[in-house]
Amino acid sequence: MNKSESKYFNTALRMDEALLALLEEKDLEYITVKEICHQAGVNRSTFYLHYETISDLVNETLEMINQRFLSYFPQQENDVLGNMESREREDLVLVTREYLLPYLRFIRDNKRVYRAAFRNPGSMQAHTRYGELKQRILGPILERFEIPAAHRPYYMAYYVEGIIAIVKEWLRHDCSDDVETVAQIIEACVRPKGGGYET
């Protein structure tokens, strides 16, 4: 990366962080370009050099969050999703420490992102992201466990909303409990007695 690319990247990163800080305080529709620029320490012309609209900044910020999130997981998506049909059923339970610990570490290290997402779920496209999780991961797993199609939305809502509720409570306490403890609580709630999905 040359000097001008590095400067461009650093400015964009400051604007991403500025947007997240503002989203912790107010809804997206009330955030102005002027506020973003003030928070990031840049002028309006710099903003418009990078983006046409605040929506462009939101999209960039979400992409930055996604890249940061994926960097916490040692495995590639294909390792998680690959060969879904041929894997043993007990290997399909994704609410395990292997997946929870990186997820919870990311939340702890990026509390601002999650506070902003919970405060502004529409702006941060939280439902879209959880929709992909439900469609691409939970749906096929529940199918393998022969959960009737009509019942799957209930299972998905229970698992996703339950984990979100625990994360919100953890954030409310500024992530003061360690990651291992929170992972253990989630596992105990989702898979009591160490079992898998019961059919």
C-alpha positions in Angstrom: 0.0 0.0 0.0 1.5 3.3 -1.0 1.3 6.5 1.1 -1.8 8.0 -0.6 -3.7 4.6 -0.4 -2.7 4.4 3.3 -4.0 7.9 3.9 -7.2 7.2 2.0 -7.7 4.0 4.1 -7.0 5.7 7.4 -9.5 8.4 6.6 -12.1 5.9 5.6 -11.5 3.9 8.8 -11.9 7.1 10.9 -15.3 7.8 9.2 -16.4 4.1 9.8 -15.5 4.5 13.5 -17.2 7.9 13.6 -20.4 6.5 12.2 -20.4 3.6 14.8 -19.8 6.1 17.6 -22.8 8.2 16.4 -25.0 5.1 16.0 -24.5 4.4 19.7 -26.2 7.7 20.4 -28.9 8.1 17.8 -30.7 6.5 14.9 -29.2 6.7 11.5 -31.9 8.9 10.0 -30.9 11.6 12.4 -27.1 11.5 11.7 -25.8 14.2 9.4 -22.7 14.4 7.2 -21.6 17.3 9.3 -21.7 15.2 12.5 -19.8 12.4 10.9 -17.1 14.8 9.7 -16.9 16.4 13.1 -16.6 13.1 14.8 -14.0 11.8 12.3 -12.0 15.1 12.3 -12.4 15.6 8.5 -14.1 18.2 6.4 -17.2 17.8 4.2 -15.2 17.7 1.0 -13.2 14.8 2.3 -16.4 12.9 3.1 -17.7 13.5 -0.5 -14.3 12.5 -1.9 -15.0 9.0 -0.4 -18.8 8.7 -0.5 -21.8 10.0 -2.4 -24.2 9.5 0.5 -24.3 8.3 4.2 -25.7 5.0 2.8 -22.4 4.4 1.0 -20.6 4.9 4.3 -23.0 2.5 6.0 -22.2 -0.1 3.4 -18.5 0.3 3.7 -18.7 0.2 7.5 -20.7 -3.1 7.4 -18.1 -4.6 5.0 -15.3 -3.5 7.4 -17.2 -5.2 10.3 -17.7 -8.4 8.2 -14.0 -8.6 7.4 -13.0 -7.9 11.0 -15.5 -10.6 12.2 -14.2 -13.3 9.8 -10.6 -12.6 10.9 -11.6 -14.0 14.3 -12.4 -17.4 13.0 -9.5 -19.8 12.1 -11.7 -21.8 9.7 -13.0 -20.7 6.4 -16.7 -20.7 5.7 -16.4 -23.8 3.6 -15.0 -25.7 6.6 -18.2 -24.8 8.5 -20.7 -25.2 5.7 -19.0 -27.8 3.4 -20.3 -31.3 3.1 -23.3 -30.5 5.2 -25.2 -33.5 3.8 -22.4 -36.0 4.5 -21.3 -34.8 8.0 -22.3 -36.7 11.1 -25.3 -35.2 12.9 -23.3 -34.6 16.1 -20.9 -32.5 14.0 -23.7 -30.2 12.9 -24.2 -28.6 16.3 -22.6 -25.2 15.8 -23.3 -23.8 19.3 -20.0 -25.1 20.6 -16.9 -23.4 22.0 -15.1 -23.7 18.7 -17.6 -21.2 17.2 -18.7 -19.4 20.3 -15.3 -18.3 21.6 -14.3 -16.4 18.4 -17.8 -14.9 18.2 -17.7 -13.7 21.8 -14.2 -12.4 21.5 -15.2 -10.3 18.5 -18.2 -8.9 20.5 -16.0 -8.1 23.5 -13.4 -6.4 21.2 -16.0 -4.6 19.2 -18.6 -3.6 21.8 -19.3 -0.4 20.0 -20.3 -2.3 16.8 -22.8 -4.4 18.7 -24.3 -1.6 20.7 -24.8 0.3 17.5 -26.3 -2.8 15.8 -28.8 -3.5 18.7 -29.7 0.2 18.8 -30.1 0.5 15.0 -30.9 -3.1 13.7 -32.3 -1.8 10.4 -29.4 0.5 9.7 -26.9 -2.2 10.5 -28.8 -4.8 8.5 -28.9 -7.2 11.4 -32.0 -9.0 10.2 -30.4 -9.6 6.8 -27.3 -11.0 8.4 -29.3 -13.3 10.7 -31.5 -14.2 7.7 -28.4 -15.5 6.0 -27.4 -17.5 9.1 -30.9 -19.0 9.3 -31.1 -19.9 5.6 -27.5 -21.1 5.0 -26.6 -22.8 8.3 -29.6 -23.4 10.6 -32.1 -24.4 8.0 -29.9 -27.2 6.5 -28.9 -28.4 10.0 -32.6 -28.6 11.2 -33.4 -30.4 8.0 -30.8 -33.0 8.7 -32.3 -33.5 12.2 -35.7 -34.0 10.4 -37.3 -31.1 12.1 -40.6 -30.5 10.1 -40.3 -27.5 7.8 -43.2 -25.8 9.5 -41.5 -26.0 12.9 -38.0 -24.7 11.8 -38.8 -21.0 12.1 -39.6 -21.5 15.7 -36.4 -23.4 16.4 -34.4 -20.7 14.6 -36.1 -17.9 16.5 -35.4 -19.6 19.8 -31.7 -20.2 19.1 -30.9 -16.9 17.5 -33.0 -14.7 19.7 -31.8 -16.6 22.8 -28.2 -16.1 22.0 -28.8 -12.4 21.1 -30.6 -11.9 24.5 -27.5 -13.3 26.3 -25.2 -11.1 24.3 -27.3 -8.0 25.1 -27.2 -8.8 28.8 -23.4 -9.3 28.6 -23.0 -5.9 26.8 -25.3 -4.3 29.4 -22.6 -5.3 31.9 -19.8 -4.0 29.6 -18.7 -7.6 28.9 -17.4 -7.9 32.4 -17.8 -11.7 32.6 -15.1 -13.5 30.7 -15.7 -15.0 27.3 -15.4 -18.6 28.6 -18.1 -18.0 31.2 -20.5 -16.6 28.6 -19.8 -19.4 26.1 -20.5 -21.9 28.9 -23.8 -20.2 29.7 -24.9 -20.2 26.0 -24.0 -23.8 25.6 -25.9 -24.8 28.8 -29.0 -22.9 27.5 -28.8 -24.2 24.0 -27.6 -27.8 24.7 -28.6 -28.8 28.2 -26.8 -31.9 29.4 -24.4 -31.7 26.5 -26.8 -33.1 24.0 -27.6 -32.1 20.4 -31.0 -31.2 19.0 -33.7 -33.5 20.3 -36.2 -34.8 17.8 
